[in-house]
Amino acid sequence: MTNEILYQYAIDENKKLVHIDIVEKGTKFICPECEKEFILKKSGKTGKGSKQPHFAHKELSQIVL
């Protein structure tokens, strides 16, 4: 198990905040925090072993502390 943050909200092409439950593949999404491109991770599979739907950054960036 990783410590990956599972983002449930993103900004859509219409610049509106959207939840993972109402979005479809084929749309561009932006991170509301850093404004970098998100990828939708939503397979439609359910049950044991399936992953929770979420948004992920398209490219990982280093965080400077």
Steps between C-alpha positions, in 0.01 A plus 500: 500500500633843409455834673363655183245777546173411327352818359121499468456851356638673192439803279340407166525661155224746599706612803251343742587289803375145437486183711638166379151342507359726225784513245568299186818404320604715205486830688803702607537566873719735704614470862323764712812541718792528257311550170693221324334240280315210662424153362171330579554158659158335482464145367136426574596177675363439848553242770799342665832609354360796307658841547316804629426751218719810526691769314878485474756751377606431143860582587646477847688805620739541786376680806752742643482527878 
